[in-house]
Amino acid sequence: MIAAGRALAAAAALCLAATAATACSGPSGHRFCGIAADATSFAENTDVPKKIHDTVPRFLTGCDTVAITVITGSVQQSDCRRAPIPLTPTAEDNPNDNPKTAERISLARRAFAVKTLNDLVSCARAERSTRNGSDVVGALLDIAQKTRGLEPPPRILLISDMAQRAPELNLYTADISTKEARKSIISSLSDRMPRLEGAEIQILGFGVGVKSDHVRQQQFRDFWELLFRESGSLPPAYL
């Protein structure tokens, strides 16, 4: 954990210091990406490894670097973390600029990123007894901190029902029935509010636990769409 934390800090510093055309943003529209996968009861009730297998490799196409986090009861305190993963070969990796070599390296690194995501989900499942709950906001904050200030803005994939349940906010019990109530909750998040200016958000698995209650599901959707708007991101897409 300590080594991973040092690597994360170093990678974040490198990205924040980089200028527009280097490792963080990349050429030809490539960019920094983020993925958060839910390791809470959502993983018990749905096939998260299949969702990762079916969705993540395609999502990673066009990403130069990916930041991975898992949704647990306390994302910042979880031991299941690692530094962002570079996906695009450098000139040192491919000195002759061979497109076949570049594609082979990229495919291998994307496969490694998928394996890492699965490993982190398994790690988080194993520590649930001490990290109970579901801190979706914390996962978003973790990705926001790793991608802050980068151009172009990141693409972010959330594999989650988005059912936040943490001491700071429990959407199972919170009153989110009105716009005023939702705005009040989001305002109260204060320094835990993620800043995601211009980010593209994709959500897979949204509202699984409240599908039978259409009114509550709409309230969930209204809450998260307001939070993303306040974060500065683009409106989320539901997969």
Accessible surface in RSA format (square Angstrom, percent):
REM  Atomic radii and reference values for relative SASA: ProtOr
REM  Chains: A
REM  Algorithm: Lee & Richards
REM  Probe-radius: 1.40
REM  Slices: 20
REM RES _ NUM      All-atoms   Total-Side   Main-Chain    Non-polar    All polar
REM                ABS   REL    ABS   REL    ABS   REL    ABS   REL    ABS   REL
RES MET A   1   105.99  54.9  60.60  40.1  45.39 108.1  62.66  53.3  43.33  57.4
RES ILE A   2   127.22  72.4 118.70  88.4   8.52  20.5 124.45  89.6   2.77   7.5
RES ALA A   3    76.05  69.9  67.07 103.5   8.98  20.4  70.03  98.6   6.02  15.9
RES ALA A   4    27.86  25.6  19.08  29.4   8.78  20.0  26.11  36.8   1.75   4.6
RES GLY A   5    30.21  37.3   0.00   N/A  30.21  37.3  24.57  67.4   5.64  12.6
RES ARG A   6   176.72  74.2 166.90  85.1   9.82  23.4  62.40  85.3 114.32  69.3
RES ALA A   7    48.14  44.3  37.88  58.4  10.26  23.3  45.44  64.0   2.70   7.2
RES LEU A   8    25.31  14.1  25.31  18.1   0.00   0.0  25.31  17.8   0.00   0.0
RES ALA A   9    62.74  57.7  51.13  78.9  11.61  26.4  58.49  82.4   4.24  11.2
RES ALA A  10    64.84  59.6  51.28  79.1  13.57  30.9  59.79  84.2   5.05  13.4
RES ALA A  11    24.67  22.7  19.62  30.3   5.05  11.5  24.02  33.8   0.64   1.7
RES ALA A  12    20.21  18.6  19.07  29.4   1.14   2.6  20.21  28.5   0.00   0.0
RES ALA A  13    59.67  54.9  50.16  77.4   9.51  21.6  56.49  79.6   3.18   8.4
RES LEU A  14   115.14  64.1 109.29  78.2   5.86  14.7 114.69  80.5   0.45   1.2
RES CYS A  15     9.40   7.1   8.69   9.7   0.72   1.7   0.17   0.4   9.23  10.0
RES LEU A  16    96.08  53.5  68.01  48.7  28.07  70.6  69.06  48.5  27.03  72.7
RES ALA A  17    83.27  76.6  49.14  75.8  34.13  77.6  60.00  84.5  23.27  61.6
RES ALA A  18    32.64  30.0   4.30   6.6  28.35  64.5  13.96  19.7  18.68  49.5
RES THR A  19   102.38  72.8  93.06  94.3   9.32  22.2  80.59 108.2  21.79  32.9
RES ALA A  20    76.96  70.8  58.71  90.6  18.25  41.5  66.75  94.0  10.21  27.0
RES ALA A  21    83.78  77.0  63.13  97.4  20.65  47.0  65.61  92.4  18.17  48.1
RES THR A  22    69.06  49.1  58.75  59.6  10.30  24.5  67.68  90.9   1.38   2.1
RES ALA A  23    59.24  54.5  41.91  64.7  17.33  39.4  55.38  78.0   3.86  10.2
RES CYS A  24     4.53   3.4   4.31   4.8   0.22   0.5   4.31  10.9   0.22   0.2
RES SER A  25     5.45   4.6   4.78   6.4   0.67   1.5   5.37  11.4   0.09   0.1
RES GLY A  26    12.31  15.2   0.00   N/A  12.31  15.2   1.35   3.7  10.96  24.6
RES PRO A  27    86.10  62.7  76.53  69.8   9.57  34.8  86.10  71.1   0.00   0.0
RES SER A  28   111.47  94.2  61.53  82.1  49.93 115.0  47.53 101.2  63.93  89.6
RES GLY A  29    57.74  71.2   0.00   N/A  57.74  71.2  35.48  97.4  22.26  49.9
RES HIS A  30    59.65  32.6  59.49  41.4   0.16   0.4  39.42  40.6  20.23  23.5
RES ARG A  31    37.38  15.7  37.38  19.1   0.00   0.0   1.62   2.2  35.76  21.7
RES PHE A  32     0.91   0.5   0.68   0.4   0.24   0.6   0.68   0.4   0.24   0.7
RES CYS A  33     0.00   0.0   0.00   0.0   0.00   0.0   0.00   0.0   0.00   0.0
RES GLY A  34     0.00   0.0   0.00   N/A   0.00   0.0   0.00   0.0   0.00   0.0
RES ILE A  35     0.62   0.4   0.62   0.5   0.00   0.0   0.62   0.4   0.00   0.0
RES ALA A  36     0.00   0.0   0.00   0.0   0.00   0.0   0.00   0.0   0.00   0.0
RES ALA A  37     0.00   0.0   0.00   0.0   0.00   0.0   0.00   0.0   0.00   0.0
RES ASP A  38     0.03   0.0   0.03   0.0   0.00   0.0   0.00   0.0   0.03   0.0
RES ALA A  39     0.97   0.9   0.35   0.5   0.62   1.4   0.49   0.7   0.47   1.3
RES THR A  40     7.54   5.4   7.54   7.6   0.00   0.0   4.50   6.0   3.04   4.6
RES SER A  41    40.47  34.2  40.17  53.6   0.30   0.7  21.14  45.0  19.33  27.1
RES PHE A  42     2.86   1.4   0.73   0.5   2.13   5.5   2.69   1.6   0.17   0.5
RES ALA A  43    19.43  17.9   4.85   7.5  14.58  33.2   4.89   6.9  14.54  38.5
RES GLU A  44   105.79  60.7  67.80  51.3  37.99  90.5  26.08  50.4  79.72  65.1
RES ASN A  45   113.33  78.2  77.58  75.0  35.76  86.1  24.62  59.3  88.71  85.7
RES THR A  46    26.62  18.9  12.40  12.6  14.22  33.9  22.73  30.5   3.88   5.9
RES ASP A  47    78.15  54.7  67.68  67.4  10.47  24.8  32.97  77.6  45.18  45.1
RES VAL A  48     0.30   0.2   0.30   0.3   0.00   0.0   0.30   0.3   0.00   0.0
RES PRO A  49    78.34  57.1  75.38  68.7   2.95  10.7  75.77  62.6   2.57  16.0
RES LYS A  50   120.12  58.6 114.60  70.3   5.52  13.2  86.20  77.6  33.92  36.1
RES LYS A  51    46.26  22.6  43.80  26.9   2.46   5.9  22.40  20.2  23.86  25.4
RES ILE A  52     0.14   0.1   0.14   0.1   0.00   0.0   0.14   0.1   0.00   0.0
RES HIS A  53   133.37  72.9 126.24  87.7   7.14  18.3  90.79  93.6  42.59  49.6
RES ASP A  54    63.62  44.6  48.32  48.1  15.30  36.2  28.31  66.6  35.30  35.2
RES THR A  55    13.50   9.6  13.12  13.3   0.38   0.9   4.70   6.3   8.80  13.3
RES VAL A  56     0.74   0.5   0.74   0.7   0.00   0.0   0.74   0.6   0.00   0.0
RES PRO A  57    55.01  40.1  52.48  47.8   2.53   9.2  52.72  43.5   2.29  14.2
RES ARG A  58   167.72  70.4 154.53  78.8  13.19  31.4  77.49 105.9  90.23  54.7
RES PHE A  59     7.61   3.8   2.23   1.4   5.38  14.0   7.19   4.4   0.42   1.2
RES LEU A  60     0.23   0.1   0.00   0.0   0.23   0.6   0.00   0.0   0.23   0.6
RES THR A  61    85.02  60.5  74.78  75.8  10.24  24.4  62.42  83.8  22.60  34.2
RES GLY A  62    25.83  31.9   0.00   N/A  25.83  31.9  17.21  47.2   8.62  19.3
RES CYS A  63     6.12   4.6   0.00   0.0   6.12  14.4   0.00   0.0   6.12   6.6
RES ASP A  64     7.87   5.5   5.84   5.8   2.03   4.8   4.03   9.5   3.84   3.8
RES THR A  65    10.96   7.8  10.96  11.1   0.00   0.0   6.48   8.7   4.48   6.8
RES VAL A  66     0.05   0.0   0.00   0.0   0.05   0.1   0.00   0.0   0.05   0.1
RES ALA A  67     0.07   0.1   0.06   0.1   0.01   0.0   0.07   0.1   0.00   0.0
RES ILE A  68     2.17   1.2   1.08   0.8   1.09   2.6   1.14   0.8   1.02   2.8
RES THR A  69     4.14   2.9   2.38   2.4   1.77   4.2   1.89   2.5   2.25   3.4
RES VAL A  70     2.42   1.6   1.81   1.6   0.61   1.5   1.81   1.6   0.61   1.7
RES ILE A  71     0.02   0.0   0.02   0.0   0.00   0.0   0.02   0.0   0.00   0.0
RES THR A  72     5.07   3.6   3.30   3.3   1.78   4.2   5.07   6.8   0.00   0.0
RES GLY A  73     7.40   9.1   0.00   N/A   7.40   9.1   0.60   1.6   6.81  15.2
RES SER A  74    28.43  24.0  26.38  35.2   2.05   4.7  19.52  41.6   8.92  12.5
RES VAL A  75     1.98   1.3   1.67   1.5   0.31   0.7   1.67   1.5   0.31   0.8
RES GLN A  76    74.46  41.6  60.34  44.1  14.12  33.6  41.98  89.4  32.48  24.6
RES GLN A  77   121.91  68.2 109.85  80.3  12.06  28.7  33.64  71.6  88.27  66.9
RES SER A  78     1.13   1.0   1.13   1.5   0.00   0.0   1.13   2.4   0.00   0.0
RES ASP A  79    83.10  58.2  70.11  69.8  12.99  30.7  19.65  46.3  63.45  63.3
RES CYS A  80     2.55   1.9   0.20   0.2   2.34   5.5   1.34   3.4   1.20   1.3
RES ARG A  81    43.91  18.4  34.36  17.5   9.55  22.7   9.24  12.6  34.67  21.0
RES ARG A  82    69.08  29.0  68.11  34.7   0.97   2.3  16.77  22.9  52.32  31.7
RES ALA A  83    10.31   9.5   8.10  12.5   2.21   5.0   8.10  11.4   2.21   5.8
RES PRO A  84     9.06   6.6   2.59   2.4   6.47  23.5   2.65   2.2   6.41  39.8
RES ILE A  85     6.01   3.4   6.01   4.5   0.00   0.0   6.01   4.3   0.00   0.0
RES PRO A  86    81.47  59.4  80.22  73.1   1.25   4.6  80.22  66.2   1.25   7.8
RES LEU A  87     1.90   1.1   1.56   1.1   0.34   0.9   1.56   1.1   0.34   0.9
RES THR A  88    45.53  32.4  39.26  39.8   6.27  15.0  35.28  47.4  10.25  15.5
RES PRO A  89    22.11  16.1   6.78   6.2  15.33  55.7   6.78   5.6  15.33  95.2
RES THR A  90    79.79  56.8  70.61  71.6   9.19  21.9  74.27  99.8   5.53   8.4
RES ALA A  91    85.94  79.0  68.52 105.7  17.42  39.6  75.42 106.2  10.52  27.9
RES GLU A  92   159.09  91.3 132.66 100.4  26.43  62.9  55.83 108.0 103.26  84.3
RES ASP A  93    53.58  37.5  30.04  29.9  23.53  55.6   8.94  21.0  44.64  44.5
RES ASN A  94    13.40   9.2   8.93   8.6   4.47  10.8   3.90   9.4   9.50   9.2
RES PRO A  95   107.38  78.3  74.52  67.9  32.86 119.4  77.91  64.3  29.47 183.1
RES ASN A  96   130.87  90.2 104.18 100.7  26.69  64.3  27.25  65.6 103.62 100.2
RES ASP A  97   118.74  83.2 107.23 106.7  11.51  27.2  28.85  67.9  89.89  89.6
RES ASN A  98    63.92  44.1  60.22  58.2   3.70   8.9   8.58  20.6  55.35  53.5
RES PRO A  99   106.02  77.3  95.05  86.6  10.97  39.9 101.42  83.7   4.61  28.6
RES LYS A 100   173.63  84.7 164.66 101.0   8.96  21.3 111.25 100.1  62.37  66.4
RES THR A 101    32.61  23.2  30.96  31.4   1.65   3.9  12.38  16.6  20.23  30.6
RES ALA A 102    27.85  25.6  27.61  42.6   0.25   0.6  27.85  39.2   0.00   0.0
RES GLU A 103    85.92  49.3  83.80  63.4   2.11   5.0  40.83  79.0  45.08  36.8
RES ARG A 104   149.57  62.8 144.30  73.6   5.28  12.6  70.07  95.8  79.51  48.2
RES ILE A 105    24.05  13.7  22.18  16.5   1.87   4.5  24.05  17.3   0.00   0.0
RES SER A 106    15.76  13.3  15.76  21.0   0.00   0.0   4.72  10.1  11.03  15.5
RES LEU A 107    95.39  53.1  90.59  64.8   4.80  12.1  90.89  63.8   4.50  12.1
RES ALA A 108    61.98  57.0  47.71  73.6  14.27  32.5  56.10  79.0   5.88  15.6
RES ARG A 109    61.24  25.7  60.49  30.8   0.75   1.8  18.36  25.1  42.87  26.0
RES ARG A 110    35.98  15.1  35.83  18.3   0.15   0.3   5.02   6.9  30.95  18.8
RES ALA A 111    62.52  57.5  50.00  77.2  12.52  28.5  56.98  80.2   5.54  14.7
RES PHE A 112    97.76  48.9  92.64  57.4   5.12  13.3  97.16  58.9   0.60   1.7
RES ALA A 113     0.86   0.8   0.42   0.7   0.43   1.0   0.45   0.6   0.40   1.1
RES VAL A 114    24.01  15.8  24.01  21.7   0.00   0.0  24.01  20.9   0.00   0.0
RES LYS A 115   124.50  60.7 120.32  73.8   4.18  10.0  93.41  84.1  31.09  33.1
RES THR A 116    11.61   8.3  10.01  10.2   1.59   3.8   8.83  11.9   2.78   4.2
RES LEU A 117     0.23   0.1   0.23   0.2   0.00   0.0   0.23   0.2   0.00   0.0
RES ASN A 118    44.51  30.7  42.51  41.1   2.00   4.8  20.74  49.9  23.77  23.0
RES ASP A 119    69.73  48.8  63.49  63.2   6.24  14.8  26.35  62.0  43.38  43.3
RES LEU A 120    17.94  10.0  17.94  12.8   0.00   0.0  17.94  12.6   0.00   0.0
RES VAL A 121    10.62   7.0  10.62   9.6   0.00   0.0  10.62   9.2   0.00   0.0
RES SER A 122    72.87  61.6  63.50  84.7   9.37  21.6  35.12  74.8  37.75  52.9
RES CYS A 123    50.52  38.2  39.75  44.3  10.77  25.3  21.49  54.5  29.02  31.3
RES ALA A 124     0.73   0.7   0.00   0.0   0.73   1.7   0.00   0.0   0.73   1.9
RES ARG A 125    72.82  30.6  59.31  30.2  13.51  32.2  25.51  34.9  47.32  28.7
RES ALA A 126    89.26  82.1  50.25  77.6  39.01  88.7  62.77  88.4  26.50  70.2
RES GLU A 127    25.51  14.6  19.54  14.8   5.97  14.2  22.11  42.8   3.40   2.8
RES ARG A 128    56.66  23.8  54.62  27.8   2.04   4.9  23.45  32.1  33.21  20.1
RES SER A 129   108.84  92.0  65.99  88.1  42.84  98.7  59.40 126.5  49.44  69.3
RES THR A 130    99.13  70.5  71.27  72.3  27.86  66.4  71.70  96.3  27.43  41.5
RES ARG A 131    50.79  21.3  45.74  23.3   5.05  12.0   5.13   7.0  45.66  27.7
RES ASN A 132    96.87  66.8  73.80  71.3  23.07  55.5  24.01  57.8  72.86  70.4
RES GLY A 133     5.07   6.2   0.00   N/A   5.07   6.2   3.72  10.2   1.35   3.0
RES SER A 134     6.35   5.4   6.35   8.5   0.00   0.0   5.97  12.7   0.38   0.5
RES ASP A 135     7.03   4.9   7.03   7.0   0.00   0.0   0.00   0.0   7.03   7.0
RES VAL A 136     0.24   0.2   0.24   0.2   0.00   0.0   0.24   0.2   0.00   0.0
RES VAL A 137     0.00   0.0   0.00   0.0   0.00   0.0   0.00   0.0   0.00   0.0
RES GLY A 138     0.12   0.1   0.00   N/A   0.12   0.1   0.12   0.3   0.00   0.0
RES ALA A 139     0.30   0.3   0.30   0.5   0.00   0.0   0.30   0.4   0.00   0.0
RES LEU A 140     0.02   0.0   0.02   0.0   0.00   0.0   0.02   0.0   0.00   0.0
RES LEU A 141    17.18   9.6  17.18  12.3   0.00   0.0  17.18  12.1   0.00   0.0
RES ASP A 142     1.95   1.4   1.86   1.9   0.08   0.2   0.00   0.0   1.95   1.9
RES ILE A 143     0.11   0.1   0.11   0.1   0.00   0.0   0.11   0.1   0.00   0.0
RES ALA A 144     0.19   0.2   0.00   0.0   0.18   0.4   0.03   0.0   0.15   0.4
RES GLN A 145    76.43  42.7  66.70  48.7   9.72  23.2  19.40  41.3  57.03  43.3
RES LYS A 146     9.58   4.7   7.55   4.6   2.03   4.8   6.85   6.2   2.73   2.9
RES THR A 147     5.97   4.2   2.92   3.0   3.04   7.3   0.00   0.0   5.97   9.0
RES ARG A 148   122.05  51.2 116.69  59.5   5.36  12.8  57.90  79.1  64.15  38.9
RES GLY A 149    73.42  90.5   0.00   N/A  73.42  90.5  38.37 105.3  35.05  78.5
RES LEU A 150    14.43   8.0   7.07   5.1   7.36  18.5   8.70   6.1   5.73  15.4
RES GLU A 151   109.96  63.1 103.22  78.1   6.74  16.1  49.11  95.0  60.86  49.7
RES PRO A 152    39.83  29.0  37.02  33.7   2.81  10.2  38.78  32.0   1.05   6.5
RES PRO A 153    33.32  24.3  32.69  29.8   0.63   2.3  33.32  27.5   0.00   0.0
RES PRO A 154     7.05   5.1   7.01   6.4   0.04   0.1   7.01   5.8   0.04   0.2
RES ARG A 155    41.51  17.4  41.51  21.2   0.00   0.0  15.13  20.7  26.37  16.0
RES ILE A 156     0.17   0.1   0.00   0.0   0.17   0.4   0.00   0.0   0.17   0.5
RES LEU A 157     0.00   0.0   0.00   0.0   0.00   0.0   0.00   0.0   0.00   0.0
RES LEU A 158     0.00   0.0   0.00   0.0   0.00   0.0   0.00   0.0   0.00   0.0
RES ILE A 159     0.00   0.0   0.00   0.0   0.00   0.0   0.00   0.0   0.00   0.0
RES SER A 160     0.00   0.0   0.00   0.0   0.00   0.0   0.00   0.0   0.00   0.0
RES ASP A 161    13.73   9.6  13.46  13.4   0.27   0.6   0.66   1.6  13.07  13.0
RES MET A 162     0.00   0.0   0.00   0.0   0.00   0.0   0.00   0.0   0.00   0.0
RES ALA A 163     8.50   7.8   7.73  11.9   0.77   1.8   7.73  10.9   0.77   2.0
RES GLN A 164     0.50   0.3   0.50   0.4   0.00   0.0   0.00   0.0   0.50   0.4
RES ARG A 165    83.89  35.2  82.64  42.1   1.25   3.0  21.55  29.4  62.34  37.8
RES ALA A 166    10.42   9.6   0.60   0.9   9.82  22.3   7.39  10.4   3.03   8.0
RES PRO A 167   134.94  98.3  91.16  83.1  43.78 159.1 104.81  86.5  30.13 187.2
RES GLU A 168    96.36  55.3  62.47  47.3  33.89  80.7  35.69  69.0  60.66  49.5
RES LEU A 169    11.52   6.4   7.11   5.1   4.41  11.1  11.52   8.1   0.00   0.0
RES ASN A 170    44.85  30.9  39.21  37.9   5.64  13.6  13.24  31.9  31.61  30.6
RES LEU A 171     0.00   0.0   0.00   0.0   0.00   0.0   0.00   0.0   0.00   0.0
RES TYR A 172   114.49  53.5  86.80  49.4  27.69  72.0  70.72  53.1  43.76  54.0
RES THR A 173   110.86  78.8  77.50  78.6  33.35  79.5  69.60  93.5  41.26  62.4
RES ALA A 174    21.77  20.0   8.96  13.8  12.81  29.1  19.04  26.8   2.73   7.2
RES ASP A 175    90.72  63.5  77.35  77.0  13.37  31.6  44.11 103.8  46.61  46.5
RES ILE A 176     0.14   0.1   0.00   0.0   0.14   0.3   0.00   0.0   0.14   0.4
RES SER A 177    58.77  49.7  38.24  51.0  20.53  47.3  26.76  57.0  32.01  44.8
RES THR A 178    66.22  47.1  61.99  62.8   4.23  10.1  60.08  80.7   6.15   9.3
RES LYS A 179   113.33  55.3 109.69  67.3   3.64   8.7  53.61  48.3  59.72  63.6
RES GLU A 180   127.14  73.0 119.97  90.8   7.17  17.1  69.55 134.5  57.58  47.0
RES ALA A 181    20.37  18.7  11.26  17.4   9.12  20.7  19.62  27.6   0.75   2.0
RES ARG A 182    25.76  10.8  25.76  13.1   0.00   0.0   0.00   0.0  25.76  15.6
RES LYS A 183   101.01  49.3  98.51  60.4   2.50   5.9  46.59  41.9  54.42  58.0
RES SER A 184    72.13  61.0  61.41  82.0  10.73  24.7  31.07  66.2  41.07  57.5
RES ILE A 185    28.24  16.1  26.68  19.9   1.57   3.8  28.24  20.3   0.00   0.0
RES ILE A 186    10.93   6.2   8.18   6.1   2.75   6.6   8.18   5.9   2.75   7.5
RES SER A 187    88.37  74.7  60.28  80.5  28.09  64.7  40.81  86.9  47.57  66.6
RES SER A 188    82.93  70.1  50.09  66.8  32.84  75.7  48.33 102.9  34.60  48.5
RES LEU A 189     9.43   5.3   3.09   2.2   6.34  15.9   5.89   4.1   3.54   9.5
RES SER A 190    81.99  69.3  57.94  77.3  24.05  55.4  40.00  85.2  41.99  58.8
RES ASP A 191   128.17  89.8 100.29  99.8  27.88  65.9  50.04 117.8  78.14  77.9
RES ARG A 192    44.03  18.5  44.03  22.4   0.00   0.0  28.45  38.9  15.58   9.4
RES MET A 193    24.30  12.6  17.19  11.4   7.11  16.9  17.19  14.6   7.11   9.4
RES PRO A 194     0.00   0.0   0.00   0.0   0.00   0.0   0.00   0.0   0.00   0.0
RES ARG A 195    99.68  41.9  93.88  47.9   5.80  13.8  48.12  65.8  51.55  31.2
RES LEU A 196     4.25   2.4   0.39   0.3   3.86   9.7   4.25   3.0   0.00   0.0
RES GLU A 197   103.88  59.6  92.99  70.4  10.89  25.9  61.71 119.4  42.17  34.4
RES GLY A 198    27.00  33.3   0.00   N/A  27.00  33.3  19.09  52.4   7.91  17.7
RES ALA A 199     0.00   0.0   0.00   0.0   0.00   0.0   0.00   0.0   0.00   0.0
RES GLU A 200    62.42  35.8  61.21  46.3   1.21   2.9  16.17  31.3  46.25  37.8
RES ILE A 201     3.68   2.1   0.00   0.0   3.68   8.9   0.00   0.0   3.68  10.0
RES GLN A 202    41.89  23.4  41.89  30.6   0.00   0.0   7.07  15.0  34.82  26.4
RES ILE A 203     0.39   0.2   0.00   0.0   0.39   0.9   0.00   0.0   0.39   1.1
RES LEU A 204    29.14  16.2  29.14  20.8   0.00   0.0  29.14  20.5   0.00   0.0
RES GLY A 205    12.27  15.1   0.00   N/A  12.27  15.1  10.10  27.7   2.17   4.9
RES PHE A 206    16.15   8.1   6.45   4.0   9.70  25.2   6.45   3.9   9.70  27.8
RES GLY A 207     1.50   1.8   0.00   N/A   1.50   1.8   1.50   4.1   0.00   0.0
RES VAL A 208    49.84  32.8  39.09  35.4  10.75  25.9  39.09  34.0  10.75  29.2
RES GLY A 209    65.22  80.4   0.00   N/A  65.22  80.4  34.37  94.3  30.84  69.1
RES VAL A 210    23.48  15.5  21.59  19.5   1.89   4.6  23.48  20.4   0.00   0.0
RES LYS A 211   122.50  59.8 116.08  71.2   6.43  15.3  63.17  56.9  59.34  63.2
RES SER A 212   111.58  94.3  76.15 101.6  35.43  81.6  56.85 121.1  54.73  76.7
RES ASP A 213    70.09  49.1  64.50  64.2   5.59  13.2  24.44  57.5  45.65  45.5
RES HIS A 214   140.17  76.6 131.11  91.1   9.05  23.2  94.13  97.0  46.04  53.6
RES VAL A 215   106.05  69.8 101.23  91.6   4.82  11.6 105.45  91.6   0.60   1.6
RES ARG A 216    47.08  19.8  46.36  23.6   0.72   1.7  22.92  31.3  24.17  14.6
RES GLN A 217    35.18  19.7  35.18  25.7   0.00   0.0   2.51   5.3  32.68  24.8
RES GLN A 218    89.19  49.9  87.37  63.9   1.82   4.3  40.42  86.0  48.77  37.0
RES GLN A 219    29.62  16.6  29.62  21.6   0.00   0.0   7.92  16.9  21.70  16.5
RES PHE A 220     3.31   1.7   3.31   2.0   0.00   0.0   3.31   2.0   0.00   0.0
RES ARG A 221    74.19  31.2  74.19  37.8   0.00   0.0  12.67  17.3  61.52  37.3
RES ASP A 222    45.93  32.2  40.25  40.1   5.68  13.4   9.42  22.2  36.51  36.4
RES PHE A 223     0.00   0.0   0.00   0.0   0.00   0.0   0.00   0.0   0.00   0.0
RES TRP A 224     0.00   0.0   0.00   0.0   0.00   0.0   0.00   0.0   0.00   0.0
RES GLU A 225    53.68  30.8  52.32  39.6   1.36   3.2  10.62  20.5  43.05  35.2
RES LEU A 226     8.28   4.6   7.91   5.7   0.37   0.9   7.91   5.6   0.37   1.0
RES LEU A 227     0.00   0.0   0.00   0.0   0.00   0.0   0.00   0.0   0.00   0.0
RES PHE A 228     0.48   0.2   0.48   0.3   0.00   0.0   0.48   0.3   0.00   0.0
RES ARG A 229   147.66  62.0 131.36  67.0  16.30  38.8  68.53  93.7  79.13  48.0
RES GLU A 230    81.64  46.9  70.89  53.6  10.75  25.6  12.59  24.4  69.05  56.4
RES SER A 231     0.00   0.0   0.00   0.0   0.00   0.0   0.00   0.0   0.00   0.0
RES GLY A 232    30.12  37.1   0.00   N/A  30.12  37.1  18.07  49.6  12.05  27.0
RES SER A 233    12.47  10.5   0.00   0.0  12.47  28.7   0.00   0.0  12.47  17.5
RES LEU A 234    87.38  48.7  86.89  62.2   0.49   1.2  87.38  61.4   0.00   0.0
RES PRO A 235   116.20  84.7  98.32  89.6  17.87  65.0 103.80  85.7  12.40  77.0
RES PRO A 236    14.42  10.5   1.34   1.2  13.08  47.5   1.34   1.1  13.08  81.3
RES ALA A 237    49.48  45.5  43.23  66.7   6.25  14.2  49.47  69.7   0.01   0.0
RES TYR A 238    64.32  30.0  32.94  18.7  31.39  81.7  32.94  24.8  31.39  38.7
RES LEU A 239   102.04  56.8  49.26  35.2  52.78 132.7  78.45  55.1  23.59  63.5
END  Absolute sums over single chains surface
CHAIN  1 A    11248.9       9139.3       2109.6       6578.9       4670.0
END  Absolute sums over all chains
TOTAL         11248.9       9139.3       2109.6       6578.9       4670.0
